């Protein structure tokens, strides 16, 4: 009996996690792409519309990336104070250069913040940076949870 070889492409470790975004990234972009899941929470925000911006960075050390550092993933979305109290789940598609192996055990730094208003930045907010007065949080994946837990519990000083 003849065996049949699969014609499906090999996928990166991110696609093995099972999300459709990871599978799409692995099959179209290869190992230069990965997905990161995060849950963002904030208490103490007043009612109104907010823009949530989440970015991930391949960086070592430090609490906040330098202003000129480019994120490997970013997104923006409209949220309410109620949604942030309950936790907002986001999925980021990380795009790295061809010289970086996405299969290595990297621990990206994830930065999230909220500001008043609607999502009206460029497409994904890649060049956005928190401004004085914005509530923000910073976290790193610990490998024990599926999603990075980010608590927006700091305020950027003027």
C-alpha positions, 0 to 999 in steps of 0.5 A: 500500500502506498503512503501519501505525503502531505502537501501542507506546508510546515508551520511554525510553533505559533501555528501549533497554538491553534489560532487562525491568525497564527495559522494564516501568518505561518502559511503566508509569512513563514517563521518571520511571523508569530502571534501574541495573546494579551489580556489588558485590564484597567480600573478607575477609568471614567466613563467614555470612549477610549483608544487602547493601543498595545505594542510588543517589542523584541528588547532586553532590559529596561521598563519602557522601550526607547522612543525610537525603538520600533515595535514588532506588533501593534494594534489599536481598538475602541474600548470602554471603561467597563470592558477594561475592568472585565479584561480585553483580550487582544491578539497581535501579529508580530512581524520580525525581520528575516534575520530573526528566528521567530522560533527562538524563546524570546520574551517580548516586552508588551506595552499597553495604554489607553487614551481618550478618543476613538481609534483614528491613528494610522492603520495599527498604531505602530508609531504611536507612543504614550503621552503624558497623562496616559494610563499604561502598563508593561509586561513580559510573557512568563511562559506559564499562561496563554496570554500576557496579563497587562494591568494599566496601573501607571500614569505617564508623568508630564 
